């Protein structure tokens, strides 16, 4: 199995279908959360919806980079979610996350092995492998937060 395939499978575990690290994944965790629970604020913590938007923002932005060669996302916009006011809007965000995650996994899976050690956008960003692993780790970090918020 190639390293690209291994990375894609690890990404799929956290977003789509795995249970190895956290005994759940985004798709499973979010499926039974209704929009009112998703937007509920617990003290000064981010809501489930905001965290879902945040992860989707980065996945979508990197997908755009894979398609165009242009990285146009910025940390300062990664929490700028338009308010969710209905179950339909919440479902759309969840569906976009899953669709973008599947697309991201395919992009990663199809990367040539040599590409993993090449600079990602700029040399100071590190290589492709480091950035893909960073996306996996970032996703687990926020999945943990979502899981705790769901219990609260």
N, C-alpha and C positions, 0 to 999 in steps of 0.2 A: 504494500500500500504506500502511495506517495505521501510526502509531507503535506502537500496541498489537500489531499483527500482527508488526512488525519485532522488538519485544522478545520476543514469544512464540517467534518463529523462532530468535532468538539463544539463548534458554533451551533450546529443543529441541536446538540444536547441541551444547551442552555435556553435556546429560544423555542424549539419546535417539538422535541420528542424524547429528551433524555431524562434520566432520574439518577444518574450515577453520583454526581457531586452533591446536589441539594435535594434529592428525592422528588424533584418537580422541575418544571420549565415554565417559560412565560405563557405559552399557549394553554397549558393546563391550569396554571394559577389564575389567569385572567378570565377564563371561560365563564365562570359563574359569578363574576362580580358585576352588579348592575351599575348603571351610570351614576346613581346617587351616591353609592358607596365609593365609586371611583373618584368622584370629585370632592368627597368629604375631607376636610382638613382635620388633622389631629394635632392640636397645639400649633407649634410653628414648623411642623414637618411638611415636606412636599406630599401632595396627594398621589394616589395610585395613578391617576390619569396623567399628572404632570411627569411622573417617572416613566410612564409608558411612552409619552410624547418624546421625552428626552432621549431614550434609547432609540426610538424610531428615527429621530432627527439625525443621529450619527450614522445609523445603518443606511438610511436613505442618502445621506450626503456622500458616504463612501461608495455606494452603488453609482451615484452620479459621476464620481471620479473614475470608477472602473469603466463607465460608458463613454466619458468625454475626455478624460485626462485632466479635468479641472476640479480642484478641491475648493468648493465655495461655501463650506460651512464654517461657523465661528462659535466658539464656546459661549460668547456673550448672547447668542440667540437660542441656545440649546434648551432653554426653559420657557421660551416665548410661545406658549400654547394659546390658541384662541379658546375661549371658554366653551365647555361642553354643556349643552342645555337639553339633551335628550338621549334616550337609549340608542337611537339611530346614529347620532354623532359619535357616541362612545364605541359602538360596534364598528363604525368606519375606521376609527383610530386603531382598534385591535386588529381588524382585518388588514389594514395597511402595514402594521408591524409584522404580521405573519407573512404577508406577501413580500415585503422588503427583506425579511430574514431569509426566506427561501431563495430569493434572487441573489442575496449576498453570498449564501452558501455555495451556490452554483458558480458565481464568479471566483470564489476562493478555490473551489474544487478544480476549476479549469486553469488555474495559474500554472505556468511552467515552473518546474522546480527551481531553475536558476533565478527566476523572478523573486522568489522569497528572500533572497539575500541582497537584492537591489534596493537602492534608496526609494523610500515611499515619498513621493512629491518632492521633498527637499532632503538633503543629506542629514540635516539636524533633526528630522522627524524619525530617523532610524530606518530600518528596512521594512519590507512588506510583512515578513513574519512577525516582527515585533509589534507592528500595528494591528495585525489580525489577532494576535494573542492578547493585546491590549483591549480590543473590542470584546473578546470573550470574557476577560476578567472584569471589565467595566459592566458587562451585562449581568454577570453573577452578583456583583456588588449591589446593583439596583434590584435584582430579583430578590435578594435577601431583604431589602427594605420593603418591597411590595409585599412579600410574604408576612412580614411583621405587621405592616399596616392593615393587611387583610384580617389578621387576628384581633387587632384593636377595634 
